[in-house]
Amino acid sequence: MEDTGLEAYRFSISWSRLIPNGRGAVNQKGLQYYNNLINELISHGIQPHVTLHHTDLPQALEDEYGGWVSQKIVKDFTAYANVCFRNFGDRVSYWTTMNEANVFVLGGYDIGFLPPQRCSPPYGDNCSTGNSSTEPYMAAHHILLAHASATRLYRKRYQDMQHGVIGLNVFSYWFIPLTNNTEDKIATQRANDFYLGWFVNPLVFGDYPQTLKKIVGSRLPSFTFAESSQVKGSFDFIGVNHYVTKYVKDNPSSVNTEDRDAVADMAVQLTSIQNDTSTFEYAIVPWGLQGILEYIKQVYGNPPVYVHENGQRTRRNSTLEDWPRVKYLHGYIGGLLDAVRNGSNTRGYFTWSFLDLFEMLDGYESSYGLYFVDLDDPDLKRQPKLSAHWYSNFLKGKNISSDGYIELQKNISVVSTNFQ
């Protein structure tokens, strides 16, 4: 990492590893593991950015009260966060409570492709319990309350002493109307309200978007006055994960039934912009990232933003000459630079990912890493790809150009990431 030129590294702490039963006794080996990691990063001049929850929840809490579908999770999450702040906060200045909060509730409680795999037919598959119509909104509500509670604790007990910041991460497409008709334009705003507004509106304004309140109705939990006051302003930054841009087409037929899930509530049909040369790799649409950052600037008062994930998917073991990733990074960092020059309060950028790893959605089929990891080698030998050389040169401020692309200036803090 130091040789590459990384200034920071983003990783998640496993609640289950640190407090196996969800509450109570701390696993000393888990504590030592994260202390070693943090100390090693700092010894090489690399800033740790820590996420507290990335899908992983102690099974004991899931068994006891259903995890995030119960408000009991707020107290337990706050206690877990307190353990992390107390033990690591003297060296960690950047805290994210939740990774991709919106994807987590959709994948875990509606469609059922992520843990804890709660869902109900016909919306999800292979779920033994759950309710796709109500539980995504319940889980999201408790995530916001738990985030606000942890933030309140951090600000009250640790922030003045540790001088850190705390925020929440959301996944974000950039949406554009499929046509110029009014219905598709309204549907595009609705998609933004459901993907970003669902979580960011409460953080900024203290309540859910009117769009959600109108469409979801009584299935959407309400904030009390006290809860709204706690959630509003409970962030120092917003974390954004972005990969692709999608067309939005109005789909009013999806809301023609009372028993519907969160996806149907959006009443949209989404289609990705396609890569001209590959059906597997993402299309390179740098203005998509620029659009998201501009949207956050205009709608939410230009809060500090960290781009926590952005990267190109290629097939695993295809080649070390990963030109698609070089072109993707070149383009998106350029789009980010345009956004910053236009006034976006973006503070940093992480590419996904530093190493090839096991991807949550497709295992070892795909690769995002700057460095190839040979899984057939007992020592898991690592080799830099072309993108690693390109990125390293960029981070070190060297003049770079690739295949006719413009040269970029390193005007903002740019770093790389990989979860542990």
C-alpha positions as CSV (number, residue, x, y, z in Angstrom):
1,M,0.0,0.0,0.0
2,E,2.8,2.4,0.9
3,D,4.6,1.6,-2.3
4,T,1.4,2.3,-4.3
5,G,1.1,5.7,-2.6
6,L,-2.1,5.1,-0.7
7,E,-2.9,7.9,1.8
8,A,-5.8,6.0,3.4
9,Y,-7.4,2.6,3.6
10,R,-11.1,1.7,4.2
11,F,-12.1,-1.4,6.0
12,S,-15.0,-2.8,8.1
13,I,-14.9,-4.1,11.6
14,S,-16.9,-7.3,12.1
15,W,-19.2,-6.9,15.0
16,S,-19.3,-10.7,15.3
17,R,-15.5,-10.9,15.5
18,L,-15.3,-8.2,18.2
19,I,-18.4,-9.1,20.3
20,P,-19.4,-12.6,19.3
21,N,-22.7,-12.6,21.3
22,G,-23.7,-9.1,20.1
23,R,-23.3,-7.6,23.5
24,G,-21.2,-8.2,26.6
25,A,-17.8,-9.8,26.6
26,V,-15.3,-8.5,24.0
27,N,-13.2,-11.1,22.1
28,Q,-9.6,-10.1,23.0
29,K,-8.2,-11.8,19.9
30,G,-10.6,-9.8,17.7
31,L,-9.6,-6.6,19.5
32,Q,-5.9,-7.4,19.0
33,Y,-6.5,-8.1,15.3
34,Y,-8.0,-4.7,14.6
35,N,-5.4,-3.0,16.8
36,N,-2.6,-4.7,14.8
37,L,-4.2,-3.6,11.5
38,I,-4.7,0.0,12.6
39,N,-1.2,0.3,14.0
40,E,0.3,-1.2,10.9
41,L,-1.5,1.2,8.6
42,I,-0.5,4.2,10.7
43,S,3.1,3.1,10.9
44,H,3.2,3.3,7.1
45,G,1.5,6.7,7.0
46,I,-1.9,5.3,5.9
47,Q,-5.1,6.7,7.4
48,P,-7.7,4.2,8.6
49,H,-11.3,4.8,7.6
50,V,-13.5,2.4,9.5
51,T,-17.0,1.1,8.8
52,L,-18.9,-0.4,11.8
53,H,-21.5,-2.5,9.9
54,H,-21.2,-4.2,6.6
55,T,-24.0,-6.8,6.5
56,D,-22.4,-8.8,9.3
57,L,-24.6,-9.1,12.5
58,P,-24.0,-11.4,15.4
59,Q,-26.3,-14.3,15.0
60,A,-27.4,-14.1,18.7
61,L,-29.1,-10.8,18.1
62,E,-30.8,-12.1,14.9
63,D,-32.1,-15.1,16.9
64,E,-33.2,-13.1,19.9
65,Y,-35.2,-10.3,18.3
66,G,-34.8,-10.3,14.5
67,G,-31.8,-8.0,14.4
68,W,-32.5,-4.8,12.4
69,V,-36.3,-5.3,12.3
70,S,-36.5,-4.6,16.0
71,Q,-35.8,-1.2,17.7
72,K,-33.8,-3.2,20.3
73,I,-30.9,-3.1,17.9
74,V,-30.4,0.6,18.6
75,K,-29.2,0.0,22.1
76,D,-26.9,-2.9,21.1
77,F,-25.4,-1.2,18.1
78,T,-24.7,1.9,20.2
79,A,-22.9,-0.2,22.8
80,Y,-20.9,-2.0,20.0
81,A,-20.0,1.4,18.5
82,N,-18.9,2.5,22.0
83,V,-16.4,-0.4,22.2
84,C,-15.0,0.6,18.9
85,F,-14.7,4.4,19.7
86,R,-13.2,3.6,23.1
87,N,-10.6,1.1,21.8
88,F,-9.7,2.5,18.4
89,G,-10.7,6.1,18.4
90,D,-7.4,7.4,19.5
91,R,-6.0,6.3,16.1
92,V,-9.1,6.3,13.9
93,S,-10.5,9.7,12.8
94,Y,-13.0,8.5,10.2
95,W,-16.0,6.5,11.2
96,T,-18.9,5.2,9.0
97,T,-21.7,3.5,10.8
98,M,-23.3,1.6,7.9
99,N,-22.1,0.4,4.5
100,E,-24.7,0.8,1.7
101,A,-27.6,1.2,4.1
102,N,-30.1,1.2,1.2
103,V,-28.7,-1.9,-0.6
104,F,-28.6,-3.7,2.8
105,V,-32.3,-3.2,3.5
106,L,-33.3,-4.1,-0.1
107,G,-31.1,-7.1,-0.4
108,G,-31.5,-8.4,3.2
109,Y,-35.2,-7.7,3.8
110,D,-37.0,-7.3,0.5
111,I,-35.3,-9.4,-2.3
112,G,-33.4,-11.7,0.1
113,F,-30.1,-12.0,-1.7
114,L,-28.1,-10.6,1.2
115,P,-27.9,-11.7,4.8
116,P,-30.1,-12.1,6.9
117,Q,-32.2,-13.2,3.8
118,R,-35.5,-12.1,5.1
119,C,-38.2,-11.7,2.4
120,S,-41.6,-13.0,1.3
121,P,-42.9,-14.3,-2.0
122,P,-43.3,-13.3,-4.7
123,Y,-40.6,-10.6,-4.1
124,G,-37.8,-12.7,-2.7
125,D,-36.3,-16.2,-3.0
126,N,-35.1,-18.8,-0.6
127,C,-36.3,-16.9,2.5
128,S,-37.7,-18.8,5.5
129,T,-39.0,-15.7,7.2
130,G,-39.7,-12.0,6.6
131,N,-42.1,-9.6,5.0
132,S,-40.9,-7.8,1.9
133,S,-43.7,-5.3,2.1
134,T,-42.9,-3.9,5.5
135,E,-39.5,-5.1,6.8
136,P,-37.2,-3.0,4.5
137,Y,-38.8,0.1,5.9
138,M,-38.6,-1.1,9.5
139,A,-34.9,-2.1,9.1
140,A,-34.1,1.3,7.4
141,H,-35.8,3.1,10.3
142,H,-33.9,1.3,12.9
143,I,-30.6,1.8,11.0
144,L,-31.2,5.6,11.0
145,L,-32.1,5.6,14.7
146,A,-29.0,3.4,15.5
147,H,-26.8,5.6,13.4
148,A,-28.1,8.8,15.2
149,S,-27.6,7.2,18.6
150,A,-24.0,6.2,17.8
151,T,-23.3,9.6,16.4
152,R,-24.8,11.3,19.5
153,L,-22.6,9.1,21.7
154,Y,-19.5,9.9,19.7
155,R,-20.1,13.6,19.7
156,K,-20.9,13.7,23.4
157,R,-18.1,11.4,24.7
158,Y,-15.3,11.2,22.1
159,Q,-15.3,13.8,19.3
160,D,-13.8,16.7,21.2
161,M,-11.0,14.5,22.5
162,Q,-10.4,12.3,19.4
163,H,-11.1,15.0,16.7
164,G,-12.8,12.5,14.3
165,V,-15.8,12.6,12.1
166,I,-18.7,10.2,11.6
167,G,-21.1,9.5,8.7
168,L,-23.3,7.0,6.9
169,N,-22.7,5.3,3.5
170,V,-25.3,4.8,0.7
171,F,-25.1,3.1,-2.6
172,S,-26.0,5.4,-5.5
173,Y,-26.8,5.0,-9.2
174,W,-27.0,8.1,-11.3
175,F,-30.4,8.2,-12.9
176,I,-31.4,9.8,-16.1
177,P,-34.9,9.7,-17.8
178,L,-35.2,7.2,-20.6
179,T,-37.2,9.8,-22.6
180,N,-38.0,13.5,-22.3
181,N,-41.6,12.8,-21.4
182,T,-42.9,14.2,-18.1
183,E,-43.6,10.7,-16.6
184,D,-40.0,9.6,-17.0
185,K,-38.7,12.8,-15.5
186,I,-40.9,12.5,-12.5
187,A,-40.0,8.8,-12.2
188,T,-36.3,9.8,-12.2
189,Q,-36.8,12.1,-9.2
190,R,-38.8,9.3,-7.5
191,A,-35.9,6.9,-8.0
192,N,-33.6,9.4,-6.4
193,D,-36.0,9.8,-3.5
194,F,-36.1,6.1,-2.9
195,Y,-32.4,5.4,-3.3
196,L,-30.8,8.5,-1.8
197,G,-33.6,10.4,-0.1
198,W,-34.8,7.4,1.9
199,F,-31.6,7.8,4.1
200,V,-30.2,11.2,3.3
201,N,-33.4,13.2,3.7
202,P,-33.8,12.2,7.4
203,L,-30.1,13.0,8.1
204,V,-30.4,16.4,6.5
205,F,-34.1,17.4,7.1
206,G,-35.2,15.1,9.9
207,D,-37.9,13.2,7.9
208,Y,-38.5,10.9,4.9
209,P,-39.1,12.4,1.5
210,Q,-42.8,13.3,0.8
211,T,-42.7,10.9,-2.1
212,L,-42.0,7.9,0.2
213,K,-44.6,9.1,2.7
214,K,-47.3,9.4,0.0
215,I,-46.5,6.0,-1.8
216,V,-45.6,3.8,1.2
217,G,-48.2,5.2,3.6
218,S,-48.7,3.4,6.9
219,R,-45.9,0.8,6.0
220,L,-43.4,3.6,6.5
221,P,-42.5,4.1,10.2
222,S,-42.8,7.7,11.5
223,F,-40.2,9.6,13.5
224,T,-41.3,11.1,16.8
225,F,-40.3,14.7,17.3
226,A,-37.4,13.6,19.6
227,E,-36.2,11.0,17.0
228,S,-36.4,13.5,14.2
229,S,-34.4,15.9,16.2
230,Q,-31.7,13.3,16.9
231,V,-31.5,12.0,13.3
232,K,-31.4,15.5,11.7
233,G,-27.8,16.6,11.4
234,S,-26.4,13.4,12.8
235,F,-23.6,13.2,10.3
236,D,-20.3,14.9,9.5
237,F,-20.2,13.5,6.0
238,I,-22.1,11.3,3.5
239,G,-20.3,8.2,2.0
240,V,-21.2,7.4,-1.6
241,N,-20.6,4.1,-3.5
242,H,-21.1,4.5,-7.2
243,Y,-20.4,2.3,-10.2
244,V,-23.0,2.7,-13.0
245,T,-25.6,5.0,-14.5
246,K,-29.1,3.9,-15.3
247,Y,-32.0,5.0,-17.5
248,V,-35.3,5.4,-15.7
249,K,-38.7,4.6,-17.2
250,D,-42.0,5.2,-15.4
251,N,-43.7,2.0,-14.4
252,P,-47.0,2.9,-12.8
253,S,-48.4,-0.6,-13.0
254,S,-46.2,-1.8,-10.2
255,V,-48.2,0.2,-7.6
256,N,-51.5,-1.2,-8.6
257,T,-51.6,-3.6,-5.8
258,E,-51.9,-3.0,-2.0
259,D,-49.5,-5.9,-1.2
260,R,-46.2,-4.7,-2.8
261,D,-42.6,-4.5,-1.8
262,A,-40.1,-1.5,-1.7
263,V,-39.0,-2.1,-5.3
264,A,-42.6,-2.0,-6.6
265,D,-43.2,1.2,-4.5
266,M,-40.6,3.0,-6.6
267,A,-42.7,2.3,-9.7
268,V,-39.8,2.5,-12.1
269,Q,-38.0,0.3,-14.6
270,L,-34.2,0.7,-14.5
271,T,-31.9,-0.1,-17.4
272,S,-28.1,0.2,-17.2
273,I,-26.2,2.1,-19.9
274,Q,-24.3,-0.6,-21.7
275,N,-20.6,-0.9,-22.4
276,D,-20.0,-0.8,-26.1
277,T,-17.3,-3.5,-26.1
278,S,-18.3,-5.8,-23.2
279,T,-21.5,-7.0,-21.6
280,F,-19.6,-7.8,-18.4
281,E,-17.7,-4.6,-17.8
282,Y,-19.4,-1.4,-16.7
283,A,-19.9,1.4,-19.2
284,I,-17.6,4.4,-18.5
285,V,-19.9,7.3,-17.7
286,P,-17.9,9.8,-15.6
287,W,-20.6,12.4,-15.7
288,G,-22.7,9.9,-13.7
289,L,-20.5,10.4,-10.6
290,Q,-20.4,14.1,-11.3
291,G,-24.2,14.1,-11.5
292,I,-24.6,12.5,-8.1
293,L,-22.1,14.9,-6.4
294,E,-23.9,17.8,-8.0
295,Y,-27.3,16.5,-6.9
296,I,-26.0,16.1,-3.3
297,K,-24.6,19.6,-3.5
298,Q,-27.8,21.2,-4.7
299,V,-30.4,19.2,-2.8
300,Y,-28.7,18.6,0.5
301,G,-26.7,21.8,1.1
302,N,-23.3,20.6,-0.1
303,P,-22.3,18.5,2.9
304,P,-18.8,16.8,3.0
305,V,-18.8,13.7,0.8
306,Y,-16.4,10.8,0.5
307,V,-16.6,8.6,-2.6
308,H,-16.1,5.3,-0.7
309,E,-16.4,2.9,-3.7
310,N,-15.9,3.3,-7.4
311,G,-14.3,0.8,-9.7
312,Q,-14.5,-1.4,-12.8
313,R,-15.5,-5.0,-13.0
314,T,-13.6,-7.4,-15.2
315,R,-13.6,-11.2,-15.4
316,R,-11.2,-12.8,-13.0
317,N,-7.9,-14.1,-14.3
318,S,-8.5,-12.4,-17.7
319,T,-5.3,-10.3,-17.9
320,L,-2.9,-8.1,-16.0
321,E,-3.2,-5.6,-18.8
322,D,-6.5,-4.3,-17.5
323,W,-7.0,-1.3,-19.8
324,P,-10.8,-1.1,-19.1
325,R,-10.0,-0.4,-15.4
326,V,-7.4,2.2,-16.3
327,K,-9.8,4.0,-18.6
328,Y,-12.6,3.7,-16.0
329,L,-10.5,5.2,-13.2
330,H,-9.1,7.9,-15.5
331,G,-12.6,8.9,-16.5
332,Y,-14.2,8.8,-13.1
333,I,-11.4,10.7,-11.3
334,G,-11.7,13.3,-14.1
335,G,-15.5,13.5,-13.4
336,L,-14.8,13.9,-9.7
337,L,-12.4,16.6,-10.5
338,D,-15.0,18.4,-12.6
339,A,-17.4,18.2,-9.7
340,V,-14.9,19.6,-7.2
341,R,-14.1,22.4,-9.5
342,N,-17.8,23.1,-9.7
343,G,-18.0,23.5,-6.0
344,S,-18.7,20.0,-4.7
345,N,-17.6,19.5,-1.1
346,T,-16.1,16.1,-1.9
347,R,-13.2,15.3,0.5
348,G,-11.7,12.1,-0.9
349,Y,-12.0,9.1,-3.2
350,F,-11.5,5.4,-2.8
351,T,-11.3,3.0,-5.6
352,W,-12.8,-0.5,-5.2
353,S,-10.6,-2.4,-4.7
354,F,-7.0,-2.6,-3.7
355,L,-6.8,-6.4,-4.1
356,D,-8.9,-9.0,-6.0
357,L,-11.2,-10.5,-3.4
358,F,-14.3,-12.5,-2.8
359,E,-17.2,-10.3,-4.1
360,M,-20.5,-10.4,-2.2
361,L,-22.6,-10.7,-5.3
362,D,-20.6,-13.0,-7.6
363,G,-17.8,-14.5,-5.5
364,Y,-14.6,-15.1,-7.5
365,E,-16.3,-14.7,-10.9
366,S,-15.4,-11.0,-11.1
367,S,-12.4,-8.9,-10.3
368,Y,-12.1,-5.3,-9.2
369,G,-8.6,-5.3,-7.8
370,L,-5.6,-3.2,-8.8
371,Y,-3.6,-6.2,-7.7
372,F,-4.2,-9.8,-8.9
373,V,-4.3,-12.5,-6.2
374,D,-3.3,-16.0,-7.4
375,L,-5.7,-18.3,-5.5
376,D,-3.9,-21.3,-6.8
377,D,-0.7,-20.3,-5.1
378,P,-0.4,-21.4,-1.4
379,D,1.1,-18.0,-0.6
380,L,-1.6,-16.2,-2.5
381,K,1.0,-14.4,-4.6
382,R,0.0,-10.8,-5.6
383,Q,0.9,-9.1,-8.8
384,P,0.3,-5.5,-9.8
385,K,-2.0,-5.0,-12.8
386,L,-1.6,-2.2,-15.3
387,S,-4.2,-0.2,-13.2
388,A,-2.0,-0.5,-10.1
389,H,0.9,1.2,-12.0
390,W,-1.4,3.8,-13.4
391,Y,-3.0,4.6,-10.1
392,S,0.3,4.7,-8.3
393,N,1.7,7.2,-10.8
394,F,-1.4,9.3,-10.3
395,L,-1.2,9.3,-6.5
396,K,2.4,10.3,-6.7
397,G,1.5,13.3,-8.8
398,K,3.3,12.1,-11.9
399,N,2.2,13.2,-15.3
400,I,0.0,10.5,-16.7
401,S,-1.8,9.9,-19.9
402,S,-3.4,6.7,-21.3
403,D,-4.6,5.9,-24.7
404,G,-5.2,9.6,-25.6
405,Y,-6.9,10.5,-22.3
406,I,-6.2,14.0,-20.9
407,E,-3.7,14.4,-18.1
408,L,-5.1,14.9,-14.7
409,Q,-4.0,17.0,-11.8
410,K,-4.0,15.6,-8.3
411,N,-6.1,18.4,-6.7
412,I,-7.9,16.4,-4.0
413,S,-7.1,13.6,-1.6
414,V,-7.3,10.4,-3.5
415,V,-7.0,7.0,-1.9
416,S,-7.7,3.3,-2.5
417,T,-9.7,0.7,-0.5
418,N,-10.3,-2.9,0.2
419,F,-12.4,-4.3,3.0
420,Q,-11.0,-6.8,5.5
